[in-house]
């Protein structure tokens, strides 16, 4: 039997997965952050969109609701959260394509997507796997396609810096708090790369990033 790859479940433990959505609503300005992330992508009818590490499908469903004419995929390693995402999509009456797979080896051909999203997933990955995931996102995007990320970022005020003293050793957040993520994105081939917004939360600064895959003649 093929061994499943190691991954950190939602809230770190499988037995906490059922509480993931309520906890996210308490700890993060989730609806506003995700709405801002989607708005920056300017998704058009007919475009093909991938949500990497889609978790329980909150962002995936919201993307489809924002632009019903888009074809929306969600990918996650964890079958338990994918089951929640499927139920959520069914309850919302939205047709999205959910698949199991890893962010570091996306099961899609080169140039498959117009937009790739990643929301609060990268901080679960080691530095090496973050860089590999970003290279994979670059590979599956069409030329001119865009990557949109929401994740922990460099503290932008004193309160967020104090919170970061506790959070920086949790999971793989340290690189994010040091402000390394834009460099990782650029090293994967994206240009330009910009931080578009910062959000204060109970667990630190959440930053939004937008990056483009250059056209072939750029």
PLY file of the C-alpha trace (Angstrom):
ply
format ascii 1.0
element vertex 218
property float x
property float y
property float z
element edge 217
property int vertex1
property int vertex2
end_header
0.00 0.00 0.00
1.33 3.44 -0.92
2.30 5.46 2.13
0.44 8.75 2.50
2.69 11.85 2.58
3.19 13.57 5.91
1.11 16.68 6.43
-0.08 18.87 9.30
-3.89 18.57 9.65
-6.16 21.53 10.22
-5.50 22.84 13.77
-2.54 20.41 13.86
-4.54 17.35 15.02
-7.20 15.32 13.18
-9.48 15.25 16.23
-9.65 19.08 16.12
-10.66 19.27 12.44
-14.38 19.55 13.26
-13.60 22.79 15.13
-11.51 24.31 12.35
-14.18 26.57 10.82
-15.45 27.98 14.16
-11.88 28.64 15.31
-10.99 30.39 12.05
-14.00 32.68 12.43
-12.84 33.58 15.95
-9.13 34.08 15.25
-9.17 35.68 11.79
-11.28 38.30 9.94
-11.90 35.41 7.57
-14.76 36.65 5.41
-13.18 40.06 4.80
-9.70 38.64 4.13
-10.96 36.06 1.65
-13.21 38.59 -0.08
-10.26 40.96 -0.49
-8.07 38.15 -1.83
-10.70 37.20 -4.42
-11.38 40.80 -5.42
-7.71 41.37 -6.24
-7.77 38.42 -8.65
-10.39 39.94 -10.98
-11.61 36.48 -12.00
-13.45 36.42 -15.33
-16.10 34.01 -16.68
-14.50 30.96 -18.26
-11.26 31.25 -16.32
-9.91 28.17 -14.55
-8.99 28.65 -10.89
-7.16 26.43 -8.38
-7.31 26.72 -4.59
-4.24 24.87 -3.27
-4.62 23.50 0.24
-8.32 24.28 0.07
-9.05 22.77 3.49
-12.75 22.83 4.32
-13.51 24.70 1.10
-14.55 28.09 2.48
-12.42 30.06 -0.02
-13.10 27.60 -2.85
-16.86 28.00 -2.53
-16.55 31.77 -2.13
-14.55 32.00 -5.36
-17.31 30.16 -7.24
-20.01 32.31 -5.66
-18.12 35.47 -6.63
-17.69 34.41 -10.26
-20.17 31.63 -11.14
-18.79 31.46 -14.68
-15.34 30.34 -13.49
-14.25 26.69 -13.32
-13.00 26.19 -9.77
-10.77 23.41 -8.43
-9.86 22.71 -4.81
-6.92 20.51 -3.81
-5.96 19.18 -0.38
-4.01 16.25 1.05
-6.45 15.65 3.90
-9.48 13.52 2.97
-11.24 14.52 6.19
-11.32 18.21 5.28
-12.20 17.42 1.67
-15.33 15.64 2.92
-16.28 18.82 4.79
-15.57 20.88 1.66
-17.83 18.63 -0.44
-20.70 18.98 2.02
-20.17 22.74 2.14
-20.27 22.99 -1.68
-23.41 20.83 -1.84
-25.17 22.93 0.79
-24.25 26.09 -1.12
-25.42 24.57 -4.40
-22.06 25.27 -6.03
-20.31 22.94 -8.50
-16.59 22.83 -7.67
-14.02 20.14 -8.46
-12.34 18.77 -5.33
-9.33 16.48 -5.51
-6.81 14.92 -3.15
-3.19 15.79 -3.84
-0.11 17.53 -2.51
0.88 21.16 -2.98
4.46 20.17 -3.77
3.46 17.91 -6.67
0.31 19.35 -8.24
-1.51 16.75 -10.37
-2.14 19.10 -13.29
-0.39 19.77 -16.64
1.72 22.85 -17.27
-0.27 26.02 -17.94
-3.61 24.67 -16.70
-4.88 27.63 -14.64
-5.54 31.34 -14.93
-5.43 31.89 -11.17
-3.93 29.95 -8.26
-4.91 30.71 -4.65
-3.32 29.70 -1.36
-4.94 30.77 1.90
-3.25 30.02 5.25
-1.58 26.92 3.86
2.05 27.84 3.23
2.89 28.24 6.92
2.22 24.50 7.35
5.11 23.68 5.01
8.85 23.49 5.61
10.99 26.09 3.84
11.95 23.58 1.16
8.33 22.58 0.59
7.18 26.22 0.47
9.67 26.85 -2.32
8.63 23.68 -4.16
4.93 24.58 -3.85
5.61 28.01 -5.33
7.51 26.45 -8.23
4.57 24.11 -8.81
2.12 27.03 -8.76
4.30 28.78 -11.36
4.35 25.65 -13.52
0.57 25.10 -13.59
-0.26 28.76 -14.27
-0.71 30.03 -17.81
1.62 32.83 -18.94
0.09 36.02 -17.56
-1.70 34.05 -14.83
-1.64 35.17 -11.22
-0.88 33.69 -7.81
-2.83 35.06 -4.83
-1.71 34.23 -1.28
-3.03 35.02 2.19
-0.71 33.94 5.00
1.30 35.12 7.97
3.51 38.10 7.18
6.05 40.40 8.76
4.58 42.22 11.81
3.51 45.74 10.83
3.04 47.31 14.26
4.21 46.88 17.86
1.26 44.74 18.99
1.70 42.37 16.04
5.44 42.19 16.80
4.71 41.19 20.40
2.34 38.45 19.22
4.99 37.27 16.77
7.40 36.56 19.63
5.14 33.69 20.61
4.04 32.64 17.11
7.37 32.64 15.30
8.32 29.17 16.52
4.91 27.65 15.80
4.87 25.22 12.86
6.81 26.86 9.98
5.80 30.50 10.53
9.28 31.87 11.28
10.19 32.61 7.63
6.90 34.47 7.18
7.45 36.69 10.22
10.96 37.51 8.96
9.39 38.73 5.69
10.92 36.01 3.49
7.80 35.02 1.57
8.01 37.68 -1.20
11.58 36.58 -1.97
10.51 32.94 -2.11
7.73 33.86 -4.56
10.10 35.86 -6.76
12.69 33.06 -6.74
10.03 30.70 -8.10
9.89 32.86 -11.25
7.05 35.28 -10.50
7.32 38.95 -11.47
6.10 41.32 -10.28
5.43 40.33 -6.66
3.57 42.69 -4.35
2.14 42.71 -0.86
-1.30 44.21 -1.33
-2.70 44.34 2.23
-2.09 43.52 5.88
-4.68 42.40 8.41
-4.34 42.46 12.21
-5.52 39.24 13.87
-5.36 37.66 17.32
-2.46 35.49 16.18
-0.48 38.06 14.17
-0.28 39.85 10.84
-1.95 38.18 7.86
-0.58 39.55 4.59
-2.05 39.32 1.10
0.29 38.83 -1.85
-0.28 39.01 -5.61
2.27 37.70 -8.12
2.21 37.24 -11.89
3.73 34.65 -14.20
5.41 36.68 -16.95
4.22 36.37 -20.52
6.54 34.28 -22.68
7.93 37.29 -24.50
8.58 39.33 -21.31
0 1
1 2
2 3
3 4
4 5
5 6
6 7
7 8
8 9
9 10
10 11
11 12
12 13
13 14
14 15
15 16
16 17
17 18
18 19
19 20
20 21
21 22
22 23
23 24
24 25
25 26
26 27
27 28
28 29
29 30
30 31
31 32
32 33
33 34
34 35
35 36
36 37
37 38
38 39
39 40
40 41
41 42
42 43
43 44
44 45
45 46
46 47
47 48
48 49
49 50
50 51
51 52
52 53
53 54
54 55
55 56
56 57
57 58
58 59
59 60
60 61
61 62
62 63
63 64
64 65
65 66
66 67
67 68
68 69
69 70
70 71
71 72
72 73
73 74
74 75
75 76
76 77
77 78
78 79
79 80
80 81
81 82
82 83
83 84
84 85
85 86
86 87
87 88
88 89
89 90
90 91
91 92
92 93
93 94
94 95
95 96
96 97
97 98
98 99
99 100
100 101
101 102
102 103
103 104
104 105
105 106
106 107
107 108
108 109
109 110
110 111
111 112
112 113
113 114
114 115
115 116
116 117
117 118
118 119
119 120
120 121
121 122
122 123
123 124
124 125
125 126
126 127
127 128
128 129
129 130
130 131
131 132
132 133
133 134
134 135
135 136
136 137
137 138
138 139
139 140
140 141
141 142
142 143
143 144
144 145
145 146
146 147
147 148
148 149
149 150
150 151
151 152
152 153
153 154
154 155
155 156
156 157
157 158
158 159
159 160
160 161
161 162
162 163
163 164
164 165
165 166
166 167
167 168
168 169
169 170
170 171
171 172
172 173
173 174
174 175
175 176
176 177
177 178
178 179
179 180
180 181
181 182
182 183
183 184
184 185
185 186
186 187
187 188
188 189
189 190
190 191
191 192
192 193
193 194
194 195
195 196
196 197
197 198
198 199
199 200
200 201
201 202
202 203
203 204
204 205
205 206
206 207
207 208
208 209
209 210
210 211
211 212
212 213
213 214
214 215
215 216
216 217
